Amino acid sequence: MATNYATVTWDQLHRDARQLASTLMTRGPFRGIVAITRGGMIPAAIIARELDCRLIDTISVVTYDEEKMGEPSVVKNADAAGDGEGFLIIDDLVDSGVTAQLVRKMLPKAVFACLYAKPAGRPITDIFVVEVPQDTWVLFPWDTAPLFIPPLASKSVEKA
């Protein structure tokens, strides 16, 4: 289980996806994008728009149950991508690298890019935007909801 948590907002995710797209422009053009579901779907949509790429497929690999890692299992293949030539693989995060290694074996000629990378998974990705410490669990916007927090002044009034 993670010892630290980092929250990514919708705005930050969008900025990081656009920054990744900007870097990827020099590596393209790409025939298509393969989003690793589910986390890679939203970054892939943003990147597809920025790169004007219309062919998007998905590959579904189940690795985690909440924060507990298990054996990876492919639920859906990215058949449109063949061996990956001319394709871009997008994920939100490369953590241990288990999912990334499996997908890379299936699509060896694709470029693998993600928004965030932890040290254990970093060598498996070709391009990423932000490195995250290994002991940090990243909370993405689809995992969280904003909550009202009372002002500090109101808390001190209650104690008085």
C-alpha positions as CSV (number, residue, x, y, z in Angstrom):
1,M,0.0,0.0,0.0
2,A,1.2,3.5,-0.8
3,T,2.6,5.7,1.9
4,N,2.0,9.0,0.1
5,Y,-0.8,10.3,-2.2
6,A,-0.7,12.8,-5.0
7,T,-3.9,14.3,-6.4
8,V,-4.0,15.2,-10.1
9,T,-6.7,17.7,-11.0
10,W,-8.5,17.8,-14.3
11,D,-6.7,21.0,-15.2
12,Q,-3.3,19.5,-14.4
13,L,-4.1,16.3,-16.4
14,H,-5.1,18.4,-19.4
15,R,-1.9,20.5,-19.2
16,D,0.3,17.4,-18.9
17,A,-1.5,15.6,-21.8
18,R,-1.0,18.7,-24.0
19,Q,2.7,18.9,-23.0
20,L,3.1,15.2,-23.9
21,A,1.3,15.8,-27.2
22,S,3.7,18.6,-28.0
23,T,6.7,16.4,-27.4
24,L,5.1,13.6,-29.4
25,M,4.7,15.8,-32.5
26,T,8.3,15.3,-33.3
27,R,7.9,11.5,-33.2
28,G,4.9,11.4,-35.5
29,P,2.8,11.4,-37.5
30,F,1.1,8.3,-36.0
31,R,-1.4,6.1,-37.8
32,G,-3.3,5.6,-34.6
33,I,-3.3,5.5,-30.8
34,V,-3.8,2.6,-28.5
35,A,-5.2,3.7,-25.1
36,I,-4.5,1.4,-22.2
37,T,-7.8,1.2,-20.4
38,R,-9.0,2.7,-18.3
39,G,-6.5,5.2,-17.2
40,G,-5.1,5.9,-20.6
41,M,-8.4,6.7,-22.2
42,I,-8.8,10.4,-21.3
43,P,-5.1,11.3,-21.9
44,A,-5.4,9.4,-25.3
45,A,-8.5,11.5,-26.2
46,I,-6.7,14.7,-25.4
47,I,-3.6,13.6,-27.3
48,A,-5.6,12.4,-30.3
49,R,-7.2,15.8,-30.6
50,E,-3.9,17.6,-30.3
51,L,-2.2,15.3,-32.9
52,D,-5.2,15.2,-35.1
53,C,-5.3,11.5,-34.9
54,R,-8.7,9.8,-35.6
55,L,-7.9,6.1,-35.3
56,I,-8.1,5.1,-31.6
57,D,-8.1,1.6,-30.3
58,T,-7.9,0.2,-26.7
59,I,-6.2,-2.5,-25.0
60,S,-7.5,-3.6,-21.6
61,V,-5.1,-5.0,-19.0
62,V,-6.3,-5.7,-15.5
63,T,-3.5,-5.5,-13.0
64,Y,-4.8,-3.8,-9.9
65,D,-7.7,-4.4,-7.5
66,E,-8.0,-1.0,-5.7
67,E,-4.3,-0.5,-4.6
68,K,-3.4,-4.2,-4.5
69,M,-1.4,-5.5,-7.5
70,G,-2.2,-8.9,-9.0
71,E,-1.2,-10.8,-12.1
72,P,-1.9,-8.9,-15.4
73,S,-4.7,-10.2,-17.5
74,V,-5.5,-9.0,-21.1
75,V,-9.3,-8.5,-21.3
76,K,-9.2,-6.9,-24.8
77,N,-6.5,-6.7,-27.5
78,A,-5.8,-3.7,-29.7
79,D,-6.4,-5.6,-33.0
80,A,-6.2,-2.5,-35.2
81,A,-2.6,-1.8,-34.2
82,G,-1.1,-5.1,-35.4
83,D,2.5,-5.1,-34.2
84,G,2.3,-1.4,-33.2
85,E,4.1,0.0,-36.2
86,G,3.0,3.6,-36.6
87,F,1.0,3.5,-33.4
88,L,1.3,5.4,-30.1
89,I,0.5,3.6,-26.8
90,I,-0.9,6.0,-24.2
91,D,-1.4,5.4,-20.5
92,D,-1.9,7.6,-17.5
93,L,0.9,6.1,-15.4
94,V,3.6,3.5,-15.5
95,D,4.1,2.2,-12.0
96,S,5.8,-1.1,-11.6
97,G,6.0,-1.6,-15.4
98,V,4.1,-4.9,-15.4
99,T,1.3,-3.6,-17.6
100,A,3.7,-1.7,-19.8
101,Q,6.0,-4.7,-20.4
102,L,3.0,-6.8,-21.4
103,V,1.7,-4.2,-23.8
104,R,5.1,-3.6,-25.3
105,K,5.5,-7.3,-26.0
106,M,2.2,-7.3,-27.8
107,L,2.9,-4.0,-29.7
108,P,6.8,-4.0,-30.0
109,K,7.0,-1.4,-32.7
110,A,4.8,1.2,-31.0
111,V,5.9,4.3,-29.2
112,F,4.9,4.1,-25.5
113,A,4.1,7.3,-23.8
114,C,2.5,8.2,-20.5
115,L,1.8,11.2,-18.4
116,Y,3.4,10.0,-15.1
117,A,6.2,7.5,-14.4
118,K,7.5,5.9,-11.3
119,P,11.2,4.9,-11.1
120,A,10.4,1.1,-11.5
121,G,8.4,1.7,-14.6
122,R,10.3,4.6,-16.1
123,P,12.8,2.5,-18.2
124,I,9.8,0.9,-20.0
125,T,8.3,4.0,-21.4
126,D,9.7,6.0,-24.3
127,I,8.3,9.4,-23.2
128,F,6.6,10.7,-20.0
129,V,5.9,14.1,-18.5
130,V,6.4,13.9,-14.7
131,E,8.3,11.4,-12.5
132,V,6.4,10.4,-9.3
133,P,8.1,8.7,-6.3
134,Q,7.6,4.9,-6.1
135,D,5.8,5.1,-2.8
136,T,3.2,7.5,-4.0
137,W,-0.3,6.5,-5.1
138,V,-1.6,8.9,-7.8
139,L,-5.2,9.9,-7.4
140,F,-6.6,10.8,-10.8
141,P,-9.6,13.2,-11.2
142,W,-11.9,10.3,-12.0
143,D,-11.0,8.7,-8.7
144,T,-11.8,11.7,-6.5
145,A,-14.4,14.4,-5.9
146,P,-13.9,17.9,-4.6
147,L,-15.2,18.4,-1.0
148,F,-16.0,21.5,1.0
149,I,-13.4,22.2,3.6
150,P,-14.5,24.7,6.3
151,P,-12.2,27.8,6.7
152,L,-9.6,27.6,9.4
153,A,-11.2,30.6,11.2
154,S,-14.4,28.7,11.6
155,K,-12.6,25.8,13.2
156,S,-10.9,28.0,15.8
157,V,-14.3,29.6,16.6
158,E,-15.8,26.2,17.3
159,K,-13.0,25.4,19.8
160,A,-13.2,28.7,21.7
